Amino acid sequence: MSQPPLEAAYDASRVDYPADRVVADPDLNAIFLAECRRRGLQDPPALLNRSLLNLRKAGRLSGRPRSKRTHFNNEDEYRFASEMAARFLERREGISLDNVLCDPGLASEFDRRAADIAPGFSSLQYRWAALNLRKAKKFAPEVASRIAPPIAVYKYRAATLELSDLPTEQGLYLLFANAQLLYVGEAENLRIRIKKHLDHSDNKGFARWLWEFGTDELHIEVQVLAADTERRVRKALELELIRSREPMFNVKR
């Protein structure tokens, strides 16, 4: 019996790596997709990659020689950047990390966003760090956000921010540096609240950090909520973010 074309494309491109590596590695993934085309598979790349991961989950890729291990010694230098980039796209697109990495366009955007936070590493390093976080169950679902998902998500660098670019709607905001989440909050008017933090924050820990380090390494993510979102829901979303992400200057409740 001839081998199914998707499995044959995987075997022709994997060079003894597992399916996760074939999807996450831009070079191996380009070879895999080319092999798919050579075998007559014309589905979009995101669907082909997703189908490969589904084969793995279904146990259809077992029985092959033991896969080579992927490991990077300096992952702690960019792990946080990978987490923030992945969570940003998960929130904005309403999809999982696997689906982000399966889509070449979203995967490239993930790379750019991670590099904006912690520059100097390869696409594979950023992507593999995110996958390792998922495998370690560090991407725990934030249930409240599924009940009241944001209608828009934006990210800014504080050093180049024009306050007029910030939304005036209600929502959540995350203040973070290149390697650590600093503060999470909720606001009825995001622009006014974030301006207050940047001018003279009423959170003493963050104010002290900003005085010491300035805005060069400060990033801001905002999650705009629907206009009819109640304040108690906003507070519940804020509390869940504090509990799941453990920002440096929030009091864990």
C-alpha positions in Angstrom: 0.0 0.0 0.0 1.4 3.4 -0.9 2.1 5.9 1.8 -0.5 8.8 2.3 0.9 11.9 0.6 1.0 14.0 3.8 3.0 11.4 5.7 5.3 11.0 2.7 5.9 14.8 2.6 6.7 14.7 6.3 9.2 11.8 5.9 10.8 13.6 3.0 11.4 16.8 5.1 11.8 15.8 8.7 15.5 14.9 8.8 14.6 12.9 12.0 12.9 15.8 13.7 9.3 15.6 15.2 6.3 17.2 13.6 6.4 20.2 16.0 9.9 21.0 14.7 8.9 20.7 11.1 6.0 23.2 11.6 8.0 25.6 13.8 11.3 25.6 11.8 10.9 28.0 8.9 13.5 26.1 6.8 12.1 22.6 7.5 8.5 23.9 7.0 9.4 25.3 3.6 10.7 21.9 2.5 7.6 20.2 4.0 5.2 22.4 2.1 7.2 22.0 -1.1 7.0 18.2 -0.7 3.3 18.5 -0.2 2.9 20.4 -3.4 5.1 17.9 -5.2 2.7 15.2 -4.1 -0.4 17.1 -5.4 -1.6 18.5 -2.0 -2.9 22.0 -2.8 -4.5 23.0 0.5 -3.3 26.3 2.1 -0.1 26.0 4.2 -1.9 26.6 7.5 -4.2 23.6 6.8 -1.4 21.4 5.7 0.6 22.2 8.9 -2.5 21.7 11.0 -3.2 18.4 9.4 0.4 17.3 10.2 0.0 18.1 13.9 -3.4 16.3 13.9 -1.6 13.2 12.5 0.8 13.4 15.3 -1.9 13.7 17.9 -3.8 10.8 16.4 -0.7 8.6 16.7 -0.3 8.3 12.9 3.4 9.3 13.0 4.5 6.7 15.5 6.8 3.8 14.5 9.4 6.1 13.0 13.1 6.3 14.2 13.5 8.2 17.4 13.3 12.0 16.7 16.2 14.3 17.4 15.8 16.7 20.3 15.7 20.4 19.9 17.3 22.5 22.7 18.7 26.0 23.1 20.8 26.9 26.1 19.8 30.5 26.3 16.1 30.2 26.1 15.6 32.2 29.3 16.8 35.3 27.5 13.8 35.4 25.2 11.2 33.1 26.8 9.1 36.0 28.1 9.2 37.7 24.7 7.8 34.6 23.1 5.1 34.3 25.7 3.9 37.9 25.3 4.0 37.6 21.5 2.0 34.4 21.6 -0.6 35.6 24.0 -1.0 38.8 22.1 -1.9 36.9 18.9 -4.0 34.3 20.7 -6.0 37.2 22.2 -6.3 39.2 19.0 -7.1 36.2 16.7 -9.0 34.1 19.1 -6.9 31.0 18.2 -4.4 28.7 19.9 -0.6 28.8 19.7 -0.6 25.8 17.4 -2.8 27.6 15.0 -0.6 30.7 15.1 2.5 28.8 14.3 0.7 26.7 11.6 -0.2 29.9 9.6 3.0 31.2 7.9 1.7 34.8 8.0 0.8 34.8 11.7 4.0 32.9 12.5 6.1 35.6 10.9 4.2 38.3 12.8 4.8 36.3 16.0 8.6 36.4 15.2 8.5 40.2 14.7 6.6 40.8 17.9 8.9 38.6 19.9 12.0 40.3 18.4 10.6 43.7 19.2 10.6 42.7 22.9 13.9 40.7 22.9 15.8 41.2 19.7 18.7 39.1 18.4 17.3 35.5 18.2 16.1 33.3 15.4 12.5 32.5 14.4 13.0 28.9 15.5 14.2 30.0 18.9 11.2 32.3 19.6 8.8 29.6 18.3 10.4 26.7 20.2 10.3 28.7 23.5 6.6 29.3 23.0 6.0 25.6 22.3 8.0 24.7 25.4 5.9 27.0 27.5 2.8 25.2 26.2 4.2 21.8 26.9 5.0 22.9 30.4 1.4 24.0 30.8 2.4 27.7 31.2 -0.2 28.8 28.7 -3.1 28.0 31.1 -6.4 29.1 29.6 -7.7 32.4 31.1 -11.4 31.4 31.3 -12.9 34.8 32.0 -11.4 36.2 28.8 -13.3 33.6 26.8 -16.5 34.8 28.3 -15.7 38.5 27.5 -13.1 38.5 24.8 -11.5 41.8 23.7 -12.9 43.4 20.5 -9.4 44.7 19.7 -5.8 44.2 21.0 -3.0 46.7 20.4 0.7 46.9 21.4 2.9 50.0 21.7 6.4 50.9 22.7 6.2 53.6 25.4 9.3 55.4 24.1 7.6 56.2 20.8 4.0 56.3 21.9 1.7 59.2 20.9 -1.0 59.3 23.6 -3.5 60.2 20.9 -3.0 56.7 19.5 -4.3 55.0 22.6 -8.0 54.0 22.6 -10.4 55.9 24.8 -12.6 52.9 25.3 -12.7 50.7 28.4 -10.5 47.6 28.7 -7.4 46.1 30.2 -3.8 47.1 29.9 -0.4 45.3 30.5 2.8 47.2 31.2 5.9 45.1 30.6 9.6 45.3 30.1 11.8 43.1 27.9 11.9 40.3 30.3 9.1 40.7 32.8 5.5 41.7 33.2 5.4 44.8 35.5 1.7 45.7 36.0 -1.8 44.8 34.9 -4.8 47.0 35.2 -8.3 47.8 34.1 -9.8 51.1 33.1 -13.0 52.8 32.0 -10.9 55.0 29.7 -7.6 53.4 28.7 -5.9 56.5 27.4 -6.5 58.5 30.6 -5.4 55.6 32.8 -2.2 54.8 30.9 -1.3 58.5 30.7 -1.6 58.7 34.5 0.9 55.8 34.8 3.4 57.4 32.5 3.1 60.8 34.1 3.1 59.8 37.7 1.9 56.3 38.5 -0.1 55.8 41.7 1.5 52.3 41.9 4.7 53.1 43.8 6.6 50.0 42.6 5.9 50.8 38.9 6.6 54.5 39.5 10.0 53.6 41.0 10.8 51.3 38.1 9.9 53.9 35.6 12.0 56.5 37.3 15.0 54.1 37.3 14.7 52.6 33.8 12.7 55.1 31.8 10.5 54.2 28.9 13.1 52.7 26.5 12.3 49.1 27.5 8.6 49.7 28.4 5.9 48.0 26.3 2.2 48.5 26.6 -0.5 46.1 25.5 -4.2 47.2 25.6 -7.2 45.0 25.3 -10.3 46.9 24.3 -13.6 45.5 25.7 -17.1 45.9 24.3 -18.9 49.1 25.3 -21.5 47.1 27.3 -19.0 45.2 29.4 -19.9 45.7 33.1 -17.3 47.0 35.5 -17.5 43.8 37.6 -16.6 41.8 34.5 -13.6 44.1 33.8 -12.4 43.6 37.4 -12.8 39.8 37.1 -10.7 39.9 33.9 -8.0 42.0 35.6 -8.0 39.6 38.6 -7.6 36.6 36.4 -4.6 38.2 34.6 -3.0 39.0 37.9 -3.4 35.5 39.2 -2.3 33.8 35.9 0.6 36.1 34.9 1.9 37.3 38.3 3.0 40.8 37.4 5.8 42.3 39.5 3.9 45.3 41.0 0.4 44.0 41.4 -0.8 42.6 44.8 -1.9 39.1 44.2 -5.4 38.6 45.5 
